[in-house]
Amino acid sequence: MTHAARVYATLGDWIAHEVLPFSLDSRPDFNAAVDTVIDSLGNAVEVLGFGEALHGGDELLVLRNQLFQRLVEAHGYSAIAIESGFPQGSIANDYVLGRGPASYEELQDTGFSHGFGKFEANRELVEWMRHYNADPAHPTKLQFYGFDSPTDVIADSPRQTLHFVLDYLSERDEALGQEYRKRIDPLLGQDAAWENPATVLDPTQAIGRSPEATALRIETEELISELRVRYPELVAKSDESRYQEAVHYAVMARQLLNFHATLAQTSEKRQARLLGIRAAMMAENLAYIVSREQGRGNVLVFAHNIHLKRGKVQWGNETVIWWPVGSHLHELFGRRYAVIGSAVGSSLANGISQPEAGTLEARFTSAPGPVRFIPTHQGQGLPAEEMAALPIRSGSQKNRSYESLGAQSFTDFDWFAVLDTATYNGWGHF
């Protein structure tokens, strides 16, 4: 990462000298600002995170779309991965590649998790990618991924994930595939028992430590071992890409079963453990995605700030602490990972009032806009005492996913993207 070329006496001096203002309505200004950001990060970056300060802000999604388009056009990016379910992403990707669903309407419920397919900006992103790929002048076809784990809010049954692996194995060795299926299917039971929403708050309702679930965890380990041991044979009968995909699904099933086991455990660290497992699964999904894009191009990752930042996350006066996916990516990729965090000045629709004087959001939005990039320099060259004394702005009265900036944000992110305001499209969960 680049470092500040000078030492600033005040945060105001830093903002005044380094802010890059632009409007989403002016593509030339926006493109120039993006180019400056990317150039500052250096050639090592292969995975760029763009975090949203809240879920449900339309302008943040528009900014993401325009950012990805510029990255594709000028900076060698070939894929985007968003905070949506990993299995569902393959359905949306088929559409992007001109196969599978005939229209966006056919995939908006099945190609995204969390209801994200209903967002107009997500439709625009997918349609732009499909149109780009249809142009024969673009030999490198763009890929769309979801990277979220199947554990958010209500954890999925492991059936779909395990059946993906069993189908792969059966296509290469029908007898062996059927042998595993006969052992695994009886242990799966009913999906409703796995996906019981009461388990979120009541561990006694969870089945993840039942004798059947414990036996299923052992069978999943056996399945992973089978795939590893027969690597040369299975690759010869399919190809490296399909084999690695099957292995990844098997590993994801293992983690999903670990998540269900934790759901069934009574512990004061239960919530932190669940959030940590989800973050680890997200990181494993992204590592797999980056490996698939190796030799094709770089990857833009889009999710909430809280997922993509480098530092640990603390909730409830530090009673719930876990390491988010950004911290995993930092360890996995080092300087190959960079991340832009975002902030919003005010938003009546989201219950976000004007930022209090002295907060970072107030300082940023007093600079030219209506949107601006500004580098953090990891806090180097900035006045330490003034940073340490930064007040934290008040939160949102309507959107519980909103996260304010603070002194820690300087090391959590490489750049900030700050919008004067954002409207609301109806979704506010992490």
Protein Blocks (a to p, Z undefined) as FASTA:
>chain_A
ZZdfbdcfbfklmmmmmoccddfklmklmmmmmmmmmmmnojmlmbdcdddfbghifklm
mmmmmmmmmmmmmnopabdcddddfklmmmmmmmmnopajfbfklmmmmmpghhlmmpmk
lmmmmmmmmmmmmpmklmbacddddfbdckehiacdfklmmmmmmmmmmmmommlmmmmm
mmmmmmnmpaklmmmmklmmmmklpcklgfklmmmmmmmmmmmmmmmmmmmmmmmmmcfk
lmmmmmmmmmmmmmmmmmmmmmmpccfklmmmmmmmmmmmmmmmmmmmmmmmgokaccdd
dddfklmpmbdcdeehhlaccddfklmmmmmnmmmpccdddddfbdfknopacddehiak
lmmmmpccfbdcddeklopoiafklmmmpccddddfklmmbccddfklmmmpmbdcddfb
dcdehiacZZ
